[in-house]
Amino acid sequence: MTDRGMHKVVLIKRRTRYEELKKRYNTVEQARFYIEHLGADFSDYEAEHAAYQNALETVRAAVRPLARVQEIEREYVPNMIFGENDIVIALGQDGLVANAMKYLTTQALIGVNPDPARFDGVLLPFETHDAALAVQNVIKGTFSAKEIAMGKAQSTDGQVLYAVNDFFAGVKNHTSARYSLHYRGEIEAQSSSGVIVSTPFGMTGWHKSVMAQFSAMARSFGLGEVREKKADWGEKKLTFQVREPYPSRYTKATLVYGEVASGETLRLTSSMSENGVLFSDGIEQDAIEFNAGATITITPADRTGILVTR
């Protein structure tokens, strides 16, 4: 019999769209009125919420006999201090796995799909009825896992941020970002919509979106198909892309795509007086300011994530 007091599970959850709407409009009735006024079906939000709550209760009931359980909302994860032997469960969409993993070090992460009919769950190999077995296997040390390589960004004032999917360096609004890009001995002043730096794990995210546009344009110009090699999630390598670079008298657009291998760096020095920012994995609340004079160095990280698999 497992001594539940010896083990701790951190269950990371997130608000559903239903809960976000209720928070925004104060009551369910007002939220329903707004959604249906726009011609949408509010019952879909209710069904998604009900499925998530059922999944949450199922996981709670499955894990409580095995370990102490601490629940935490996604938004508080950046401030969470995880124990070295904590077992972490992310109950949500794929993005929740990435959001949680970058704050972990040695902890095993179990991705649980709360609604398989709604979410494909590429990073969610477990369903709610599998949660107990997954936790038991981690406790016993008999689980299989994939190592997930991350990226690391460090500013000149010592701030550090990790990425599981990607970094974005640019501006908070839709104006152009101004900076210098340092890569493999070359320095280029640029004006663009920002720089995306992706991990192998994140090559199916923002990177894929930019490449889809580039590939379609290449076909339009008769340049044929653009294909990239399949990424190994564990490879310590990053890929950067400059979004919509603008060439002018003072700026260039030649260093717009490249790989940063282990031991290499990509450095960005800001020329923006305000609103410059670097964040990772879509979480703008946890960011590094990137204003005039600031330099950020981006490299493959030594840290790797541990994603539990079947």
N, C-alpha and C positions, 0 to 999 in steps of 0.2 A: 504494500500500500504506500503510495506516494505521500511524503510528509509535505503538505502544502505550505507550511510555514518556512520551508527551506528555499522556496522558489517564488519568484515574483514575475508577473506578466504585466506589461504596460500595454493597455489597449487604446490605440489611437483611433479616434472617430472624427467624423466631420458633420457639420450641419447639412441637412438635405435642402433641396431647393424650396420645399414647402416651408421649412423652418426659416430660411432666409427671407422668403416673401412675408411670412408672418411678422418677422422682426422689422421689416421695412415698412409694412402697412399697419402695424399694431394689432390687427385682428385678422383671423382667418376670413371673415366675411368681407372685409375690405380688400384683402388679397384676391379672393375669388372674384369680386366685382371687377377689379382691375384686369385680371387675366381674361375673364370671359368677355369683358368690354372690347378687348383686342381681338376677339374671335378665337381664342385658344381654349383648350380643354383643361380645366383645372383638375379634373379627376385624375389626370395623368400624374400630376404633382402629388396628389393624395396617395395614389397607388405606390409611387416610388417611395414616399415617406413610410407608408405602412410596411413595405417590404424591408426597408432598412431597419426599422425598429424591431421587426421580427428577427432579422438576422443578428442584431445587436444582443437581443435577449437570449437567442440560441447560443451565441458564443460565450456570453456571460455564464450561462448555466453549464456549459461544457467545461469551462476553464476553472471555475471556482473550486471544484473539488481537488484540483491539481496544484493550485498556486494562489498566492495572494494576488489580487487584481487591482491595478490602479488605472482608472480611465482618464483620458486627457483629450481635449479638443485639439484639432489640427493647429489652430492659431497659436496655441501655447507651447508647441513642440520646441521652437527655438530657445525657450527659456528653461526647458526641462533638463534636469541633471539625471542622466541614466546611470544605473548601477552597472558595474562591469559584467555581471552575470544575468542582467535582466533579459527576459524574453519579450520581444516586441511583436505585437500583432497590429497590422494596419487593415482596418475594415473600411473599404471604400473603393474608389476607382484607382486605376494605375498611378495617377498623379500623386495619390496619397503615399504610395510606397516610396516614390522618389523624394517627396517632401520630408518623410521621416528618416530615410536612410542617411542623408547627408549629415545628420546630427548624431549618428551612431559611430562607434568605434569597433568594439569586439562583439557587440550584441547581434544575435541572430534575429532576422526579420521575417515574419510570416505574413504573407499577403493573402487576405481572405476576401473572396468575391461575395458581396452581400446580395447580389441580384443577377445571377448568370443569364437570365432571359434578357436583361437590359445591357449588361456590360460584357465585352469580350474577355477582359481580364488577362492580358498578355503577361502581366506581372503578378497575377493573382491565381496561383496554381491550386489553391484550396477553396472549398466551399464550406459553409458553416458547419455541416455535419462532420467535416474533416478536422475541425479545430482542435479537438481533444487529442487526437492521435498525433497531430503535428507538434503540439506542445509536449506530449509524452516523449516523442522521439528526440526533441531538442534537450529535454531534461536528461535523457539517457545518453545523449551524445551519439545517437545512431542515425541522425538525419543526413540527407543529401543537400548540397547547397551550391549555388553559383556565386563566384566572386564578381563583384561589380566595380570596375575601375571608375575613379572619380577625378574631377578637376579641382585645382586649388588656385585661388586668387589671393594675393597678398599686396596690401597697399604700403606705401613708404612709411606710414605712421604705425604699422604693425597690425592693422586689422586683417583678419583672415576669414575667407568664406569658401565653402566647398560646394561643388555641384555634382549631382548625380546625372542629370540630363544635360543642362547647358547653362552658360553664363550669358547675360546680355549687358553690354556696356553702351550707354548712350545718354539720352535725356528723358526726363519724366514726361514731357509733353511731346508734341509732334514736330517740333522744330529740329533743325539739323544739329547733329553732334559734331564738334570740332575737337580734334585730337591728333597726336602723332602716333603712328604704329611702328613698332620696332620688331623686326623679324629677320632672323638669319643674317645679321650684319647690315641690313638695309633699314633706313628710316624714311617714312613717308608721311607728310602732313595730309590729313584727309578731312573731308566733310561728307557725312553720310547719315543714314537713318539708324546707325548703330552697328555694333559688331556682335555677332553670335559665335560663341565658342562651345562646341558640342563634344561630349564624351562618346565613346562607342555605344554605350547604352542609350544615349539621347539621339542617335542618328535617325531614329524613326519619329522624332518629335519636330521641333522647330526647324532643324536642319532639313528634314524631308520636305517641309513646306517651301523653303527657299529653293531647294533643288528642283522641285516640281515646276516652279515658274521658269527657272533657268533651262530645264530640259525642253519645256514647251516652246520657249523662244528659240532654242537651238534648232528644233525641228522646223520652225517657221522660216528660219534663215537657210534651211537646207543643209544643216551641219550634221544631220543624223542623230542617232540615239546616244544619250549621255548615260553611262552606267557607272555605278560605284561598286566597289567590292563590298562584300558582306562584312559587317563589323563584328569582332569578337568582343563581347561585353567586358571581358577581363583584361583586354589589352590596354596598357598605359600609353594612351595616345589621345590627342585632342585634334579637332578640326575646326578652323575658324572661317567665317564668311563675313564679308562686309556688305551690309544691306544698302543698296541704292547709292553707291559712291558717286560723288559729283566732282568731275575734273574742272579745274579753273586755273587762273593765273597762279594761285597760291596753293592749290590742293591737287593731288593726283589720285589715280584710280588704277594702280597696277598691282599692289599687294592686297588683293581682295579675297584670296582663298589660299589655304595652306594647312599643312599638318604640323602639329607640335608633338614630337616624339619625346620619350623619356629622356631627361637630360637637357632638353631644349626649353626655351622660354618664348612667350609672346608678351611684349610690354606695350602698354598704352599710357600715354601722357596727355592729360586733359588740357584743352585750351578754352574751356567753357567757364564763364564767370559764375554761373549758377545752374541748378537743376540737373547737373551731371550725376549719373548713378550707375552702379554695377550691382546687379542682383542675380540670383541663381534659381533655376527651377520654377520660375514664375512667381516667386514670393517677393514682392516689392517691399514689404514691410521690414524684411531683414536684408539690408543692403549696405554697400559701402559708398560714401559720397565720392563723386568723381568730378571735382571742380578744378579750376585753374591751378596748374602746378602739380597736381596729384599724379603719381605714377602707380600703376597696378601691374604686377607681374603675374602671369597666368601660366601654370605648368600642370602636367599630369601629377596627381596627388600620390603620396606614398600610401595613404589610407585607402582601403577597399571596403565595399559593403558586402554583407553576407545575406543573400536571399535564399531562404529555405525552399527547396523544391521537393517534389514527391519522391 
